[in-house]
Amino acid sequence: MFRERGFRFEDIANPRWFAKNPEKAWGFYGHRLNLYRKTTPHAGFGILREWAGRASFGAFVFTSNVDGQFQKAGFDPDRIVECHGSIHHLQCSEGCPGIWDASDVHLEVDPMTISAQGQLPLCPRCDAIARPNILMFEDMNWQPNRTRSQQSKLDKWLAGQDGLRSVVIECGAGDAIPTVRLKCEHFDGRLIRINPREFHVPDGHIGLPMSAADALSRINTAMG
């Protein structure tokens, strides 16, 4: 919708739009919020959750996705790090402290003007326009407290592994925004990197030039 009208993702996913044109900003994020709420996680999520159930210490998710699909697929919310935040949570665009749930936000987006219609979400403290608790481009106002709390839980989980090496399965993370790739390479364990194009890995690890759903399905079949 936005690309067809000449907007690049890097341009519109920027906090300045909430001051410059909040209807347009919420047109973009409202459209994404509506889309993610309707999206059903693909079969690969179920395969990962099944593998996690077999592991002695379970599993932990580290994701740059803001769509909440891991929670929707049944993963334990206390074992998920959303390193770029979540579209399902809000914060004040003017900097008031606090992060709150976005479940009561329901926006209609005009497909002609690609702008949100009606009342936009507001900060409960100061009545300024609210924004998603997502780390955007050129973002100096993102509140990381929720993500930091998630990271603290991951750190404690890793500390309880008694020196065991992990198997890290990375799905779809690219070089353009390398947060997940760098994090996965940092873990002390075998890395399986699944990416149709950017599947290169450090020596001693495994790169699979496939889609996540296809690769996970094939690995699951091979495992019996």
N, C-alpha and C positions, 0 to 999 in steps of 0.2 A: 504493500500500500504506500508506504513512505518512499521507498526506492523508486517506484514508478513516477513519483512527483519530484525527483531530483534530490532527495535527502539521503545523505550517507549516514550509516549507523553512527560513525564517530562524531558527526555533526549534531544529530538530534539527541544522542545519549549524553547530554551535557547539562549540568545543573543550571547554567545560565538561562536556559529556556523557561525555568519556573519563575524567573523574574521578568524575562523579556516577553514571553507569551505562554502563560500557564495552561491555557486551553490547548495549545499545540503540544506542550510537554506532556499533558495528561492524555492527549489524543494518542501519542506514541505509547506511553506506558499503560494507559487504559486498554488499548488494543492488545498489547502483550499480556496484560493481566487476564483479560477475557479469554484469550487464546489458550493460555496455560491452564486455566481452570477447566477448559473443555478437553484438553489433551490427555490421552490415556498412555501411560508409560509402556514402551515396547517390551517385548518378551525378554530382552536382555536384562532388564531390571530384576525380573523374577529369577533368572538364572543366578545372578550375583547374590541375591538374597538367599537362595538355596545353598550356595557355596558357603556363605557367611554362617549359615546355621550348622554346617558340618564342622567348621573350624573350632578348635579348642577354646580360643579366646574371642571367637566371633570376628567381626570386621568393623572398620570405621570408614566412613565416606568423607573424602575431601573433594569438594567440587567448586568450580567457578560458575556453574549454572545458577541462575537466580529464580528458576521456575518452580521449585518445590516438587519436582517429579520423584525424587527419592523418598520423600515423606509420603507422597501419594501411592508409591509402590509398596509401602509397608515397612520401610526401614525405620529403625528406632531413631526418633528425633534427637535423642541424647548422644547419638553416635554419628552425627553429621556436622561437618564444618562447611559453611557456605562462605568461602573466602572473599567473595565480592558482594555479600549481602543477599537479601531476598526481596522479591517484588511483593511478597505477601506480608511485608512489614513496612511501616511508614516512619518518617521522622519529619521534623520541621525544616522547611527550606531556608529559614532565617537563622537557624542555629540553636533554638531552644533544646535543652537536653531531653532525652526520652525517645524510646522506640516502642511502637504499638502495632497491634495486629490490624491487617487491612481487610479482614473478612466482611466488614460492613460496607466496603467501597464497591459500588456498582455503577459503572460509567458507560454511557452510550457514546460512540464515536461516529461522527458524521463522515461517511466515506468520500464525500465531495470536498469538504474543507479539511479533512483529517484532523479535526479538532474535537475535544471532549465537549459534551453538551450538559447543561444543567449545573448543579452545585458541585464544585470541586472539593476534594478532601482538604480539611483545615487542621491546623495545629490546635489541640485542645488547650494549650497554655496561652497562646497569643493571637490566635485566629489568622495567622499567616497561612499561605498555601503550604500544604503538606506535600511531601515527595516520597518516592519509594526509598527504603533504606538499602540502596544499591550504590556501590562505588562506581561512579561515572567517569567519563573522560574529563580531565582538568578539574577534578573534584577536590576542593579544599574543605568541604563542609560535611562529608560523609561521617556518620557516627559509627565507629567500629566496635562498640561495646558488646553487642550481641555476638559478633563473629569472634571477638577475643574470648568470650566465655566458652564458645564452642571449641576454640583452639586449646583452651586450658584443659577441657575434658579429653581431647585427643592426646595431649602431652601426658596426662595421668594414665591413660590407657596404654600408651607405649611404654611408660615406665614400669608397668606391671607385667611386661612380656617375659621377664626373667632371662633377657639376653637372646631370646629367639629371634631369628631373622624373619621378616615379613615377605609375603608375596604381594607385590603392588601391581594392580591391574588398572592401567590408565586408558580411558576410552575417549577418543575424539578431541583431545587437547591439542591445540596448534601452537605454532611459533609466534604468531602475531601478538597474542597476549599470553606470555609463557608462565604465568603464575603456577598452574598445575604441573606443567612439565618440570619446572625447577624443583617443586616440592617433591614430586615423585622420585626424581633422581637423587634427592637428599636422603630418602629413607634407606635404612640399612636392610636391604632385601633384594630379591630378584624382581626386576621390572619387566612387565609385559606391556608394551605400548601398542595400542590398536588405533590406527589412523590410516585412512585410504591413501593419503598423499605424504604426510609428514611423519613417517614411521621410523626414522633413524633413531638409533639408541646408542648409549655408551657401550664400550666393549663388555661382553659377558652378559648382556641382556637381550631381550627378544622383541623384535619389531614386526608387527603384522599389518600389511597393507590392505586392510579390509574395514568394512563398517563394523561398528560395535555389535549390533544385533547378529550379524552373520558370524563374526569371529567367536562370540560367546556361545552361540548355538553349536558351532562346529567343535569347539573345545569341550563343551558339555557332552556332546555325542561321543567324542573320543574317550572321555573319562568313563563312559558307561554309566 
